[in-house]
Structure formats: structure tokens, C-alpha cells
Amino acid sequence: MSDHYNEQRKSVNDRLITEIKERRNMGLKKYGVLLKDAPLSRKELLQHAKEEALDLAEYLQTLIDMEES
């Protein structure tokens, strides 16, 4: 692969890493605990993940609808 592709990919990866760190800090400030230490059951964690996935599906469908109009 080209150096240009590798630099773009690195840039994307670096941005994602930064966002993950920022969200982790935001969660820590908001909830006072890291997700791995949250007093949530496995079922509660699955439910939260499902809700996040449903939100993602709504965003994706909205973008699909915008592309079709």
C-alpha cells in the first residue's frame, strides 16, 4: 500500500484513539467510574450496548434516506 494511504489511515486511527480517550474521560467525569468498574450486570451492559446499536441504526437509516432523496 502507498505511503499516502498509510498516512491517511494513521490519521484516522489517531483521531479515533483520541475520541475514545475523550469519551472515556467524559464517562469518568459523568459517572465517576470506568465502564469496566461500573456496578452493572452483564444483562444491563448488553441492554446498554443494544440501545447504542439502535441509535446507530437510526443515524445510518437517516443518512441512507438523505442519499435517496
SULSULVEN-V317835 format. One record per backbone hydrogen bond with DSSP energy under -1.0 kcal/mol. NH is the residue of the N-H (numbers start at 1). CO is the residue of the C=O. If there is no record, write none. Layout:
NH,CO ; NH,CO
//
This chain:
6,2 ; 7,3 ; 8,4 ; 9,5 ; 10,6 ; 11,7 ; 12,8 ; 13,9 ; 14,10 ; 15,11 ; 16,12 ; 17,13 ; 18,14 ; 19,15 ; 20,16 ; 21,17 ; 22,18 ; 23,19 ; 24,20 ; 25,21 ; 26,22 ; 27,23 ; 28,24 ; 29,25 ; 30,26 ; 31,27 ; 32,28 ; 37,34 ; 38,35 ; 40,38 ; 45,41 ; 46,42 ; 47,43 ; 48,44 ; 49,45 ; 50,46 ; 51,47 ; 52,48 ; 53,49 ; 54,50 ; 55,51 ; 56,52 ; 57,53 ; 58,54 ; 59,55 ; 60,56 ; 61,57 ; 62,58 ; 63,59 ; 64,60 ; 65,61 ; 66,62 ; 67,63 ; 68,64
//
